[in-house]
Amino acid sequence: MSLGKKILYAKKVLPSATWRALRASKDGPVHLIFALADHFEPAIDPDDGGKRVPRPEQEQRLESWAREYPKVIDGWRDHDGRPLVHTYFYPAEQYDEGLLGMLAAHCHAGWGEVEVHLHHGLDQPDTAENTRRVLSEHRDRLAFRHRCLAFAEGSSRPAYAFVHGNFALANSAGGRFCGVDSELQILADTGCYADFTLPTGIWHPAQIAKLNSVYECALPLDQPMPHRNGRDLTAGRVPKTFPLIVQGPLVVDFRRSLRFARPILENGAITGANPPTLHRFALWKQAHVSVIGRPDWLFIKVFCHSMNPTQKDAVIGSSFRCFLSALVEGAADRSETLHFVTAREMANILLAACDGRDGNPGDYRDYRFKRFADRPLSPEKSTPIPVSLPR
């Protein structure tokens, strides 16, 4: 990125990111609702983002993950007895029935949920018609073939959470990495109830000025970047505009900024070079992502690329295990009640907060959007997948 673009990015992001980092932490006990959004790409080539590794390697990666991850996380549970599961945002343009079947079985066994991910507009701008088609087809494959995604009571249409693979949600990168101004309207029309894209990677042109928030878009969804303005979710006010925008943290890391003599931003990206730590966790809390009027429920959404072999230590290795142990075992001393959730469950808890619910937020994991896997099987459209729940 050029110096000029970095200056524009800093002017847009730094004031709010600095203010959040300087805010005092909430006094008293808090409930922490924690979700890990996994940009799940078995084909990822860490040496060339434009290539895909051979399918046998993809299958080996997924088999290894499904075998090893439950062993790693099983010993650490949240307040509700749940493990730290992933939400696997699987790219529509990389759909593979066999690989998705393996991942769905892993999730139906209790280790996560699958949602919708899309990279598009890379070589040339995508079109609204093609985006709608791709999303609808991927949604239906995930729901009816693999029994993933969700449904709302009274509706037979699959509902889903979304991540834009290039961060350029609703053409927010000036025409690059997307091309579809009306993308959020298309998401709404095809059953998306919440977007989990933001924040972007550091210095990414698609980053907007509204940070550390959960909100409804305040602009017409058929416009480009309608999420740049929004109505913050508020206890006692039922949201009407979907998809909701559910952001992760974006704050200034003063400790690292002083060390490197320049502003360093924390964006919740779990990478090999920047694995999870309690210091980073403190910054995620400092972002204060919450529903207005419900400050004791903090929502933390971070993201990773677990199928990238260069990230292994940060997502399943010793660094990750050290963090998870400290996170769970030290929660009581930090006056925290942990709730490990999927993206769907986080959206449900947000909606419960808007409805004025209180008590244990873990009780509202299925508040509005239920797992599609829990619907009665339709012989015409579905094939049952064996399910064995973790202890």
Buried (B, 14 or more C-beta within 10 A) or exposed (E): EEEEEEEEBBEBBEEBBBEBBEEEEBEEEBBBBBBBBBBBBBBBBEEEEEEBBEEEBBBEBBEEBBEEBBEBBEEBBBBBEBBBBBBBBBBBEBBBEEBBBBBBBBBBBBBBBBBBBBBBBBEEBBEBEEBBEBBBEBBBBBBBBBBBBBBBEEEEEBBBBBBBBBBBBBBBBEEBBBBBBBBBBBBBBBBBBBBBBBBBEBEBBBBBEBBBBBBBBBBEBBBBBBBBEBBBBBBEBEBEBBBBBBBBBBBBBBEBBEEEEEBBBBBBBBBBEBBBBEEBBBBBBBBBBBBBBBBBBBBBBBBBBBBBEEBBEBBBBEBBBBBBEBBBEEBEEBEBBBBBBBBBBBBBBBBBBBBEBEEEBBBBBBBBBBBBBEBEEEEEEBEEBEEEEBE
